[in-house]
């Protein structure tokens, strides 16, 4: 979502963009916060020499090791954000969307965050499932829809947890205990975070923990240009929440407990550190603010303010950034650093269980998921193991998926269907011939009645009868069935043809009528009678036809 303006505004992209409403609204908040943070520190000039390949080697480490450094762009503007968002078409879970009549797409709840979804792409006979960031944990979003992923030809799997060895529940417990320990000893706690997502769970966890830990008089500050909008939006997306939170809406009660924290003045939110916040600021306190990279935003101010005291603690909960890289510019640092990454996305044990349940024919995933992490090469449990083995892909690689479209669905018009005369060929199986005109439009196929011949314009001269429109002969019947060889030979004998020799061939059989110097070739999809005697040939044809069913 964060890259959308680069795609829609700078690449000439003219396609449709589909997203759920919370994805659009919360995505807007994330982009708005990013743009505000970047615009707060305007640059007098624009630097570009650092993109030169020769100079890149002289840059400090992590920059010189960055991927595709020359493609890095300036941050987009709020105008570009609004333009990108205006191109999105809103969709709901399980809604079926037709794409050019060729395929149908459907978003399914992925259970990871508000409105996050997996996608089903299907034609009438093929089905592809795209599984991105998903969670089986019971947090605030609607639970993951697993049943709709079943019977997929291909399942494309991505967005697994970045920290497979960390248990989210254990990390939440560690977060709360470290926070309480710091505050009790008179220190401040800094939590670098995004303005939505895990912060809702952190606040809910703290809501249940505050009183028991004796933290009820400690202020909690949430500082972000979109803090107010984020806290309010989370309360209004009732239909996207889990059942437990949905039911609170009808009581009526706010689904998230942070509403009560705000009412009781335990949680205060501010657009920035300037203005009201500087008047209300009391220590010791807990501050939630961005950006988790520690490179911009209000978090930089607090790192410099509190970094020199060992009483204070910074707690990293976002798994997107290496906390050691984030802290590098602030060293030496006296404040304590706690790494409690909370990533509720699927881990490898959950993925194995999911794949056994939904049983796709093929799995496609990034190459990293098919081998253990380089730092823990003995951990074969930290990789995807399924049968057949998954197809792996690398960055910017084009894959040919292992299935082809073999069938298309064709509809009959009611008028044509009314003319069909089915014949039963086996118990429960009927067959009928059909003649019509196939009309294809928008990748949809309809079989219609053939057009009636247009009568010639009437003239004053009388025409002879044979010059009038010829009557259309009914189509010849189609033949079906298999030739029972023994019965056919007996039938020939009954009609006085006794000198019969049968030979087997790779294609079927040859029946040689020696006295008549005649051959009958019986193959799987054709029968040939080779005979000079026209009367005999007709007689043999009638005998052959008796053994086939006419349609």
C-alpha positions in Angstrom: 0.0 0.0 0.0 2.8 2.4 0.9 4.2 2.1 -2.7 0.9 2.7 -4.4 1.5 6.3 -5.5 4.8 5.3 -7.1 2.9 2.7 -9.2 -0.2 4.7 -10.2 1.4 8.2 -10.6 4.8 7.4 -12.1 4.6 4.3 -14.3 1.8 5.0 -16.7 -0.3 2.3 -14.9 -3.9 2.5 -16.1 -5.4 -0.7 -14.5 -7.9 -1.1 -11.7 -6.8 -1.2 -8.1 -9.0 -3.2 -5.6 -8.8 -2.9 -1.9 -11.0 -3.2 1.2 -12.2 0.0 2.9 -10.0 -0.3 6.1 -7.0 -0.9 3.8 -7.7 2.3 2.0 -8.4 4.4 5.1 -5.6 3.0 7.3 -3.2 3.1 4.3 -4.1 6.7 3.8 -3.1 7.4 7.5 0.2 5.6 7.1 1.1 7.5 4.0 -0.1 10.8 5.5 2.2 10.3 8.5 5.1 9.4 6.3 4.6 12.5 4.1 4.2 14.8 7.1 7.4 13.4 8.8 9.4 13.9 5.6 8.0 17.4 4.9 8.8 18.6 8.4 12.5 18.4 7.5 12.7 20.2 4.1 16.0 20.1 2.3 17.6 23.2 0.9 18.8 21.3 -2.1 18.5 17.8 -3.7 21.5 15.5 -3.6 21.9 12.9 -6.4 25.7 12.2 -6.8 25.4 9.4 -4.1 23.6 7.3 -6.7 26.7 7.1 -8.9 28.0 3.5 -8.9 31.6 4.7 -8.2 30.6 6.7 -5.2 28.3 4.0 -3.8 31.4 2.0 -2.7 32.5 4.9 -0.5 29.1 5.1 1.4 28.8 3.7 4.9 27.3 0.2 5.5 24.0 -0.3 5.3 23.7 2.2 2.4 26.4 0.7 0.2 24.9 -2.8 0.6 21.3 -1.6 -0.2 19.5 -3.3 -3.2 19.0 -1.2 -6.3 20.3 2.0 -4.7 20.1 3.9 -8.0 16.3 3.4 -8.1 15.6 5.1 -4.8 13.1 8.0 -5.2 12.1 11.1 -3.3 9.0 10.6 -1.1 5.7 11.3 -2.8 3.5 14.3 -1.9 0.0 14.3 -0.3 -1.4 15.4 -3.6 0.0 12.2 -5.2 -1.4 10.1 -2.3 -4.9 11.5 -2.8 -4.6 10.9 -6.6 -3.5 7.3 -6.0 -6.3 6.6 -3.5 -8.9 8.0 -5.8 -8.1 5.2 -8.3 -9.1 2.5 -5.9 -12.3 0.5 -6.1 -13.6 -0.7 -2.7 -14.5 -4.3 -2.3 -15.8 -6.5 0.6 -14.8 -9.9 1.8 -16.0 -12.8 -0.5 -17.3 -10.3 -3.1 -16.9 -11.7 -6.6 -15.3 -9.3 -9.1 -15.3 -10.1 -12.9 -12.1 -9.2 -14.7 -12.9 -8.8 -18.5 -15.1 -11.9 -18.2 -11.9 -14.0 -18.2 -11.5 -14.6 -14.5 -13.2 -13.8 -11.2 -11.3 -12.4 -8.2 -12.5 -12.5 -4.6 -10.9 -11.1 -1.4 -10.9 -13.3 1.7 -10.2 -12.2 5.3 -6.5 -13.0 6.1 -6.9 -12.4 9.9 -3.8 -10.3 10.1 -5.0 -6.7 10.3 -8.2 -4.6 9.8 -9.4 -5.3 6.2 -6.3 -7.3 5.2 -7.1 -10.0 2.7 -5.9 -13.0 0.6 -7.2 -13.3 -2.9 -8.8 -16.0 -5.0 -8.3 -15.8 -8.8 -10.4 -18.3 -10.7 -11.9 -19.2 -14.0 -14.7 -21.8 -14.4 -12.2 -24.7 -14.1 -9.0 -23.3 -12.6 -8.3 -21.7 -9.3 -5.3 -19.7 -8.0 -5.0 -18.6 -4.3 -2.7 -15.7 -3.3 -1.9 -15.9 0.4 -0.1 -12.8 1.8 0.3 -11.6 5.4 -2.2 -13.9 7.3 -2.7 -14.8 10.9 -4.4 -17.7 12.7 -4.3 -15.9 16.1 -7.4 -14.5 17.6 -6.6 -10.8 17.7 -8.9 -7.9 16.7 -9.5 -8.6 12.9 -12.0 -11.1 11.4 -10.5 -14.6 11.6 -8.7 -16.0 8.5 -11.0 -17.6 5.9 -9.3 -21.0 5.2 -12.1 -23.0 3.7 -12.3 -20.8 0.5 -8.6 -21.6 -0.2 -9.4 -25.4 -0.6 -9.1 -27.2 -4.0 -6.7 -24.6 -5.5 -4.6 -25.6 -8.5 -1.8 -23.2 -7.3 -1.3 -21.5 -4.0 1.1 -18.5 -4.1 2.4 -18.1 -0.6 4.2 -15.0 0.8 4.2 -12.6 3.8 5.2 -15.2 6.4 6.5 -14.0 9.8 9.9 -12.3 9.8 10.7 -13.8 13.2 9.6 -17.4 13.2 11.3 -18.2 16.5 9.4 -15.5 18.6 6.0 -16.2 20.1 3.7 -13.1 19.9 2.0 -13.9 23.2 5.4 -14.3 24.9 6.6 -11.1 23.4 3.5 -9.2 24.6 4.2 -10.4 28.1 7.8 -9.4 27.9 6.8 -6.0 26.6 4.4 -5.4 29.6 6.9 -6.6 32.2 9.8 -4.5 30.9 7.6 -1.4 30.6 6.4 -1.8 34.2 9.9 -2.4 35.5 11.2 0.8 33.9 8.4 3.0 35.0 8.5 1.7 38.6 12.2 2.6 38.8 11.4 6.2 37.6 12.4 5.8 34.0 10.5 6.6 30.7 9.6 4.1 28.0 9.8 4.8 24.3 7.9 2.5 21.9 8.8 3.3 18.2 5.7 2.2 16.3 3.4 2.7 13.3 0.1 4.6 13.9 -2.0 1.4 13.4 -1.8 -2.3 13.6 0.1 -3.8 16.5 -0.4 -0.6 18.6 -4.1 -1.5 19.0 -3.1 -4.8 20.5 -0.4 -3.2 22.7 -2.9 -0.7 24.1 -5.4 -3.5 24.7 -2.8 -5.6 26.5 -1.7 -2.6 28.6 -5.4 -1.8 29.4 -5.7 -5.2 31.1 -2.3 -4.9 32.8 -2.2 -1.3 34.1 -4.2 -1.7 37.3 -2.7 -5.1 38.3 0.8 -3.7 37.8 0.1 -0.4 39.7 0.6 1.8 36.6 -2.8 3.6 36.8 -1.2 7.1 37.4 1.4 6.8 34.7 0.6 8.8 31.5 0.6 7.1 28.1 1.2 9.4 25.1 0.5 8.5 21.5 2.2 11.0 19.2 1.5 11.0 15.5 0.1 13.4 12.9 -2.7 10.8 12.4 -3.0 9.6 16.0 -6.6 10.9 16.5 -7.8 9.5 13.2 -6.2 6.1 13.7 -7.8 5.6 17.2 -11.2 6.7 15.9 -11.1 4.7 12.6 -10.3 1.5 14.5 -13.6 1.9 16.4 -15.9 2.4 13.3 -14.9 -0.6 11.2 -17.2 -2.9 13.1 -17.9 -5.3 10.2 -14.2 -6.0 9.7 -13.6 -7.0 13.4 -13.7 -10.4 15.0 -17.1 -11.5 16.4 -16.2 -10.7 20.0 -15.5 -7.1 19.1 -18.4 -6.8 16.7 -20.9 -7.8 19.4 -19.7 -4.8 21.6 -20.8 -2.4 18.9 -24.4 -3.4 19.5 -24.3 -3.1 23.3 -23.3 -0.2 22.6 -19.7 -0.2 23.7 -16.5 0.8 21.8 -14.9 -2.4 20.4 -11.4 -1.4 21.5 -10.6 -0.5 25.1 -8.4 2.4 24.1 -11.6 4.5 24.0 -11.9 4.0 27.8 -8.2 4.8 28.3 -8.8 8.1 26.5 -11.9 8.9 28.5 -10.1 8.2 31.8 -7.2 10.4 30.6 -4.7 7.5 30.9 -4.0 7.7 27.2 -3.5 11.1 25.5 -2.8 11.6 21.8 -1.1 14.5 20.1 -0.3 15.4 16.4 3.3 16.3 17.3 5.6 17.2 20.3 5.0 20.9 19.8 2.0 22.7 21.2 -0.3 20.9 23.7 2.0 18.0 24.3 4.8 20.2 25.7 2.4 21.7 28.2 0.9 18.3 29.3 4.2 16.3 29.3 4.9 14.6 32.7 7.6 12.1 33.5 7.9 9.1 34.1 5.7 8.2 31.1 5.3 5.9 28.1 5.4 7.3 24.6 4.2 5.6 21.4 5.5 7.4 18.3 7.1 6.9 14.9 8.9 6.1 12.8 10.1 2.6 13.8 13.3 3.0 11.7 14.4 5.8 14.1 15.5 7.9 11.1 12.7 10.5 11.1 9.6 11.5 13.0 9.1 12.5 16.7 10.9 9.3 17.9 14.3 11.0 17.0 13.6 13.8 19.6 12.9 11.3 22.4 16.0 9.2 21.5 18.1 12.3 22.0 16.2 13.4 25.0 16.2 10.1 26.9 19.2 8.2 25.4 21.8 9.4 27.9 20.0 7.9 31.0 20.2 4.2 31.9 16.8 4.6 33.7 15.0 4.9 30.4 14.1 2.1 28.0 13.3 1.9 24.3 11.2 -1.2 23.4 11.2 -2.3 19.7 8.0 -4.2 18.7 8.0 -3.7 14.9 9.8 -6.6 13.1 10.4 -4.5 9.9 13.7 -3.1 10.9 16.9 -4.5 12.5 17.0 -2.8 15.9 20.8 -2.8 15.9 20.8 -0.9 12.6 18.1 1.5 13.8 20.2 2.3 17.0 23.6 2.7 15.1 23.6 6.5 14.7 22.7 7.0 18.4 25.6 5.2 19.9 27.0 5.4 22.5 23.6 4.9 24.2 23.0 4.6 27.9 19.3 3.8 27.8 18.2 0.2 27.9 17.1 -1.5 24.6 14.6 -4.3 24.6 13.7 -6.2 21.4 10.2 -7.7 21.7 9.2 -8.1 18.0 5.5 -8.9 17.7 4.7 -10.4 14.3 1.4 -12.4 14.3 1.8 -13.6 10.7 1.9 -17.3 9.9 5.0 -19.2 11.1 6.3 -22.4 9.4 4.4 -24.8 11.8 1.1 -23.0 11.0 1.8 -23.0 7.3 2.5 -26.7 7.2 -0.8 -27.3 9.0 -2.7 -24.9 6.7 -1.3 -26.6 3.5 -2.4 -30.0 4.8 -5.9 -28.7 5.4 -6.4 -26.8 2.1 -4.3 -29.2 0.0 -3.3 -27.2 -3.1 -2.0 -29.1 -6.1 1.1 -26.8 -6.3 2.7 -24.2 -3.9 4.7 -21.2 -5.2 6.8 -19.3 -2.6 10.0 -17.1 -2.3 13.2 -19.0 -2.4 14.0 -18.0 1.2 11.1 -20.2 2.4 12.5 -23.4 0.9 15.7 -23.5 2.9 16.6 -22.9 6.6 17.8 -19.3 7.6 21.5 -18.9 6.9 22.2 -18.1 10.6 20.4 -21.4 11.7 21.2 -23.9 8.9 20.3 -26.8 11.2 16.7 -25.6 11.7 15.0 -27.6 9.0 11.7 -26.8 10.8 12.0 -23.2 9.6 11.2 -23.9 6.0 8.2 -25.0 3.9 8.0 -28.7 3.5 5.2 -30.0 1.3 4.5 -32.5 -1.5 5.1 -31.9 -4.3 8.0 -29.6 -3.3 7.2 -25.9 -3.6 8.2 -23.9 -6.7 10.6 -21.2 -5.6 11.0 -17.8 -7.2 13.6 -15.0 -6.8 13.2 -11.2 -7.0 11.8 -10.1 -10.4 11.7 -13.6 -11.8 8.8 -14.6 -14.1 7.3 -18.0 -13.4 5.1 -20.2 -15.6 2.5 -21.8 -13.3 2.1 -25.5 -13.7 -1.4 -25.6 -15.2 -3.1 -24.7 -18.5 -6.6 -23.6 -19.3 -8.1 -26.6 -21.1 -11.8 -26.0 -20.9 -14.2 -23.1 -21.3 -17.8 -22.8 -20.2 -20.4 -22.2 -22.9 -24.0 -21.2 -22.2 -26.9 -22.3 -24.4 -29.7 -19.9 -25.1 -33.1 -21.1 -23.7 -34.5 -21.3 -27.3 -31.7 -23.6 -28.4 -31.8 -25.7 -25.2 -35.5 -26.2 -25.8 -34.8 -28.0 -29.1 -32.4 -30.6 -27.6 -33.5 -34.2 -27.6 -31.2 -36.1 -25.2 -30.5 -39.9 -25.7 -29.4 -42.0 -22.7 -26.1 -43.7 -23.5 -25.4 -45.0 -20.1 -27.4 -45.0 -16.9 -27.6 -41.4 -15.8 -25.7 -40.1 -18.8 -27.6 -38.5 -21.7 -26.1 -37.1 -24.9 -27.6 -34.8 -27.4 -26.4 -33.2 -30.7 -26.6 -29.5 -31.0 -26.1 -27.1 -34.0 -25.8 -23.5 -33.3 -23.7 -20.3 -33.8 -21.1 -19.6 -31.1 -21.1 -15.9 -30.1 -18.1 -14.7 -28.0 -18.0 -11.3 -26.3 -16.0 -10.2 -23.2 -14.6 -13.7 -22.9 -18.1 -15.2 -22.5 -19.3 -17.8 -24.9 -23.0 -18.2 -25.8 -24.4 -20.8 -28.2 -27.4 -19.5 -30.1 -29.8 -20.8 -32.7 -28.4 -20.7 -36.2 -29.8 -17.8 -38.3 -32.8 -18.6 -40.5 -32.1 -18.3 -44.3 -33.3 -14.9 -45.6 -36.0 -15.4 -48.3 -35.2 -13.7 -51.6 -37.2 -10.5 -52.4 -40.5 -11.2 -54.0 -40.7 -10.4 -57.8 -43.6 -10.2 -60.2 -42.3 -13.1 -62.3 -43.4 -16.5 -61.1 -40.5 -18.8 -60.3 -40.5 -22.5 -60.9 -40.8 -24.6 -57.7 -37.3 -25.9 -58.0 -35.9 -22.4 -58.0 -37.3 -21.6 -54.6 -35.2 -21.8 -51.4 -33.9 -25.4 -51.0 -35.0 -27.1 -47.9 -32.3 -27.6 -45.3 -31.7 -31.3 -44.9 -31.6 -32.5 -41.2 -28.1 -33.3 -40.1 -27.0 -36.9 -40.4 -27.1 -38.8 -37.1 -23.9 -39.3 -35.2 -22.9 -42.8 -34.2 -21.5 -43.9 -30.9 -20.6 -47.1 -29.1 -18.0 -49.9 -29.6 -18.2 -52.7 -32.1 -18.6 -56.1 -30.4 -16.4 -58.2 -32.7 -17.8 -61.7 -31.9 -21.4 -60.6 -32.4 -20.5 -58.9 -35.7 -18.9 -62.1 -37.1 -22.0 -64.1 -36.0 -24.2 -61.5 -37.7 -22.2 -62.0 -41.0 -22.6 -65.7 -40.8 -26.4 -65.4 -40.4 -26.4 -63.4 -43.7 -24.5 -66.2 -45.5 -20.9 -64.8 -45.2 -19.0 -67.6 -43.6 -15.4 -67.4 -44.8 -14.3 -64.7 -42.3 -10.8 -64.1 -41.1 -10.1 -61.5 -38.2 -6.7 -59.8 -37.8 -5.6 -57.6 -34.8 -3.9 -54.3 -35.7 -2.4 -51.6 -33.4 -5.4 -49.4 -34.3 -8.1 -52.1 -33.9 -9.2 -55.1 -36.1 -9.4 -56.0 -39.8 -12.2 -58.4 -40.8 -11.3 -60.1 -44.1 -14.2 -61.6 -46.1 -12.1 -63.9 -48.2 -14.8 -65.2 -50.6 -16.1 -61.7 -51.3 -12.6 -60.2 -51.5 -13.7 -57.5 -49.0 -12.0 -55.8 -46.0 -13.7 -54.1 -43.1 -11.3 -52.0 -40.9 -12.7 -51.5 -37.4 -10.8 -48.7 -35.5 -11.5 -46.8 -32.3 -13.0 -43.8 -34.1 -13.8 -45.0 -37.6 -14.9 -48.0 -39.7 -13.9 -48.5 -43.3 -15.6 -51.0 -45.8 -13.4 -51.7 -48.8 -15.6 -53.5 -51.4 -16.1 -53.3 -55.2 -19.6 -54.8 -55.0 -22.0 -51.9 -54.4 -24.9 -54.2 -53.3 -22.7 -56.1 -50.8 -21.1 -52.8 -49.5 -24.6 -51.4 -48.7 -25.6 -54.6 -47.0 -22.4 -54.6 -44.9 -22.9 -50.9 -44.0 -26.4 -51.7 -42.7 -25.0 -54.6 -40.6 -22.3 -52.3 -39.1 -24.8 -49.6 -38.3 -27.0 -52.0 -36.3 -24.3 -52.2 -33.6 -24.0 -48.4 -33.1 -26.3 -46.0 -31.3 -27.6 -43.1 -33.4 -27.8 -39.6 -32.0 
